[in-house]
Amino acid sequence: MALELCVLLWASDGNEERLSEYEDIVLALVPKHGGKVVSRVRSLSDGDGPLEVQVIHMPDDAALQAYMGDPERLALAGVHREVVARTELLKVRTIV
């Protein structure tokens, strides 16, 4: 069953640009697993909300798990720990 995901990302202090650079790299791996990055937006406010919000389509949970376990992605785990303060992953569906 196809998955539609909404990913919300908060940067650790002072790492806003590095978070975006990290996401550039790991999101480039999504198509390798049959997925598609539908939307990627960045907040313009300095509030408490997420810095970046993404909508990603994956063909199924197995594809998502393969992406999450991709060796190229896992090799960047240290960078992730440094630049990402918080991540929320929501399974969603398009209404309109």
Secondary structure as the mmCIF struct_conf table of DSSP 4:
data_model
#
loop_
_struct_conf.conf_type_id
_struct_conf.id
_struct_conf.beg_label_comp_id
_struct_conf.beg_label_asym_id
_struct_conf.beg_label_seq_id
_struct_conf.end_label_comp_id
_struct_conf.end_label_asym_id
_struct_conf.end_label_seq_id
STRN STRN1 LEU A 3 ALA A 11
HELX_LH_PP_P HELX_LH_PP_P1 SER A 12 SER A 12
TURN_TY1_P TURN_TY1_P1 ASP A 13 GLY A 14
HELX_RH_AL_P HELX_RH_AL_P1 GLU A 16 LEU A 27
TURN_TY1_P TURN_TY1_P2 ALA A 28 LEU A 29
HELX_RH_3T_P HELX_RH_3T_P1 VAL A 30 HIS A 33
TURN_TY1_P TURN_TY1_P3 GLY A 34 GLY A 34
STRN STRN2 LYS A 36 ARG A 42
BEND BEND1 SER A 45 SER A 45
BEND BEND2 GLY A 47 GLY A 49
BEND BEND3 LEU A 51 LEU A 51
STRN STRN3 GLU A 52 MET A 58
BEND BEND4 PRO A 59 ASP A 60
HELX_RH_AL_P HELX_RH_AL_P2 ASP A 61 MET A 68
TURN_TY1_P TURN_TY1_P4 GLY A 69 GLY A 69
HELX_RH_AL_P HELX_RH_AL_P3 PRO A 71 LEU A 74
TURN_TY1_P TURN_TY1_P5 ALA A 75 LEU A 76
HELX_RH_AL_P HELX_RH_AL_P4 ALA A 77 VAL A 83
STRN STRN4 VAL A 84 VAL A 92
#
